[in-house]
Amino acid sequence: MNDRTFDRPVFVKKGEFMVEEIGCLADAFEFLEEWPRNRRGPIFDTALRACQRAYDGQVPISVAREAFAGFAKSARIFEDVSAAMPWMTAPKAGRGGVTT
């Protein structure tokens, strides 16, 4: 893992049906650059500044990741992929899919 890669990615909704993985500073910068100007605010600015400071080596990469995740949560685009989908945790049926 290089020094600009997050220890774990941040997943964000991009559009109605897509989820994008933000795994490093480059991904975060690209995503933030594309973010609509009319939706930017103080939390966006904080995330961008944290990424810039991490890029410059002034703060740990984890600070940038957490700031980006905080921005995603505030923008309601954060996707929690750690929560298992119901179909992934459904009880297994007996042999042949038939329960007795």
KETORMI-8616 format. One line per field, with one value per atom (N, C-alpha, C): atom name; x, y, z. Coordinates in steps of 0.1 Angstrom, whole numbers, always signed. Layout:
atom: c(CA, ...)
east: c(X, ...)
north: c(Y, ...)
up: c(Z, ...)
This chain:
atom: c(N, CA, C, N, CA, C, N, CA, C, N, CA, C, N, CA, C, N, CA, C, N, CA, C, N, CA, C, N, CA, C, N, CA, C, N, CA, C, N, CA, C, N, CA, C, N, CA, C, N, CA, C, N, CA, C, N, CA, C, N, CA, C, N, CA, C, N, CA, C, N, CA, C, N, CA, C, N, CA, C, N, CA, C, N, CA, C, N, CA, C, N, CA, C, N, CA, C, N, CA, C, N, CA, C, N, CA, C, N, CA, C, N, CA, C, N, CA, C, N, CA, C, N, CA, C, N, CA, C, N, CA, C, N, CA, C, N, CA, C, N, CA, C, N, CA, C, N, CA, C, N, CA, C, N, CA, C, N, CA, C, N, CA, C, N, CA, C, N, CA, C, N, CA, C, N, CA, C, N, CA, C, N, CA, C, N, CA, C, N, CA, C, N, CA, C, N, CA, C, N, CA, C, N, CA, C, N, CA, C, N, CA, C, N, CA, C, N, CA, C, N, CA, C, N, CA, C, N, CA, C, N, CA, C, N, CA, C, N, CA, C, N, CA, C, N, CA, C, N, CA, C, N, CA, C, N, CA, C, N, CA, C, N, CA, C, N, CA, C, N, CA, C, N, CA, C, N, CA, C, N, CA, C, N, CA, C, N, CA, C, N, CA, C, N, CA, C, N, CA, C, N, CA, C, N, CA, C, N, CA, C, N, CA, C, N, CA, C, N, CA, C, N, CA, C, N, CA, C, N, CA, C, N, CA, C, N, CA, C, N, CA, C, N, CA, C, N, CA, C)
east: c(+9, +0, +9, +6, +15, +9, +17, +13, +1, -4, -16, -29, -28, -39, -46, -59, -67, -65, -66, -65, -77, -88, -100, -108, -114, -120, -133, -137, -150, -159, -171, -180, -190, -192, -202, -212, -224, -234, -231, -231, -229, -240, -250, -261, -271, -281, -292, -288, -280, -278, -263, -254, -240, -234, -224, -216, -201, -194, -180, -172, -160, -151, -140, -138, -128, -117, -106, -96, -83, -82, -69, -72, -61, -63, -66, -61, -64, -78, -84, -99, -107, -103, -110, -109, -97, -96, -105, -105, -113, -128, -132, -146, -150, -142, -144, -144, -135, -134, -147, -153, -165, -178, -177, -189, -194, -208, -214, -210, -207, -203, -214, -226, -238, -241, -234, -236, -224, -215, -203, -206, -199, -201, -189, -191, -180, -175, -184, -179, -172, -176, -169, -155, -154, -141, -132, -138, -130, -124, -132, -127, -116, -118, -108, -95, -96, -84, -77, -84, -78, -71, -77, -70, -57, -58, -46, -35, -39, -29, -23, -31, -25, -16, -20, -11, +2, +2, +14, +22, +16, +23, +22, +12, +10, +1, -7, -16, -16, -19, -20, -31, -29, -39, -52, -52, -65, -73, -67, -75, -82, -76, -82, -94, -91, -102, -114, -112, -123, -130, -123, -129, -138, -132, -140, -152, -151, -163, -173, -169, -178, -185, -178, -184, -195, -191, -201, -213, -211, -223, -232, -225, -233, -241, -235, -241, -251, -252, -261, -258, -245, -241, -232, -230, -221, -229, -222, -227, -220, -227, -221, -222, -211, -210, -207, -204, -201, -213, -225, -237, -241, -243, -246, -260, -262, -275, -283, -297, -305, -303, -302, -300, -287, -277, -264, -264, -274, -274, -286, -294, -306, -302, -311, -307, -307, -298, -296, -307, -313, -323, -316, -324, -318, -315, -311, -307, -318, -313, -322, -331, -328, -335, -349, -351, -364, -362, -370, -368, -378, -374, -383, -387)
north: c(-12, +0, +12, +22, +34, +44, +54, +64, +73, +72, +80, +71, +59, +50, +49, +49, +48, +34, +32, +19, +11, +17, +10, +21, +17, +26, +32, +43, +49, +47, +42, +40, +51, +56, +67, +64, +69, +67, +77, +73, +82, +79, +88, +86, +77, +73, +65, +50, +45, +30, +27, +36, +33, +36, +28, +31, +32, +42, +44, +42, +35, +32, +43, +50, +60, +54, +50, +42, +50, +62, +69, +84, +92, +106, +110, +104, +107, +106, +95, +92, +103, +107, +117, +130, +134, +147, +147, +136, +136, +137, +130, +131, +145, +151, +164, +175, +173, +182, +182, +170, +169, +173, +174, +178, +191, +192, +205, +216, +227, +240, +245, +243, +248, +239, +228, +219, +219, +227, +228, +237, +234, +242, +240, +243, +242, +227, +218, +204, +199, +203, +200, +206, +219, +226, +219, +215, +207, +195, +187, +175, +178, +188, +191, +196, +204, +209, +197, +188, +176, +168, +166, +158, +165, +179, +186, +185, +186, +186, +172, +161, +148, +146, +151, +150, +157, +168, +176, +170, +159, +153, +160, +169, +176, +169, +160, +152, +138, +128, +114, +112, +102, +99, +96, +90, +86, +99, +110, +123, +126, +125, +128, +118, +105, +96, +99, +102, +104, +117, +127, +140, +137, +129, +126, +118, +108, +100, +109, +119, +128, +137, +141, +149, +140, +128, +119, +116, +115, +113, +125, +137, +150, +152, +148, +149, +138, +128, +117, +108, +107, +98, +87, +86, +76, +62, +52, +39, +29, +24, +15, +1, -3, -16, -27, -23, -32, -39, -33, -39, -49, -62, -72, -71, -74, -73, -85, -84, -95, -108, -107, -120, -127, -119, -125, -132, -129, -135, -144, -146, -154, -168, -174, -188, -197, -206, -216, -227, -230, -241, -254, -265, -278, -283, -295, -301, -298, -293, -291, -279, -271, -258, -260, -273, -275, -277, -269, -270, -281, -287, -297, -294)
up: c(+0, +0, +0, -9, -9, +1, +3, +14, +11, -1, -5, -7, -3, -4, +10, +10, +23, +28, +41, +47, +44, +41, +36, +28, +17, +8, +14, +8, +11, -1, +1, -10, -11, -22, -24, -35, -34, -44, -55, -67, -79, -88, -88, -96, -88, -95, -88, -86, -95, -95, -94, -92, -92, -78, -74, -62, -67, -62, -66, -54, -56, -46, -46, -35, -33, -24, -31, -23, -21, -26, -24, -26, -23, -25, -39, -49, -63, -66, -61, -63, -56, -44, -36, -43, -47, -55, -67, -75, -87, -84, -73, -70, -65, -57, -52, -63, -72, -83, -92, -93, -101, -93, -80, -72, -76, -78, -83, -74, -80, -72, -64, -68, -60, -48, -47, -36, -26, -29, -20, -8, +2, +15, +24, +37, +46, +48, +48, +50, +38, +26, +13, +15, +19, +20, +30, +41, +51, +45, +38, +31, +21, +13, +3, +9, +20, +27, +34, +40, +46, +36, +24, +13, +9, +7, +3, +14, +26, +37, +38, +36, +36, +24, +12, +0, +3, +10, +13, +25, +31, +43, +56, +57, +69, +79, +74, +83, +78, +86, +82, +71, +63, +53, +59, +71, +78, +80, +83, +85, +72, +61, +48, +45, +48, +46, +55, +67, +76, +72, +68, +63, +51, +42, +30, +33, +42, +46, +53, +61, +68, +57, +47, +36, +30, +26, +20, +28, +41, +50, +50, +51, +51, +38, +27, +14, +11, +20, +19, +7, +5, -6, -1, +12, +18, +17, +12, +11, +20, +30, +40, +35, +29, +23, +34, +46, +56, +62, +60, +64, +53, +57, +48, +43, +30, +24, +29, +31, +36, +29, +16, +8, +11, +17, +20, +33, +41, +55, +57, +47, +49, +54, +62, +66, +54, +54, +44, +45, +34, +34, +34, +37, +37, +23, +22, +9, -2, -14, -25, -23, -13, -11, -4, +1, +7, +22, +30, +45, +50, +60, +66, +80)
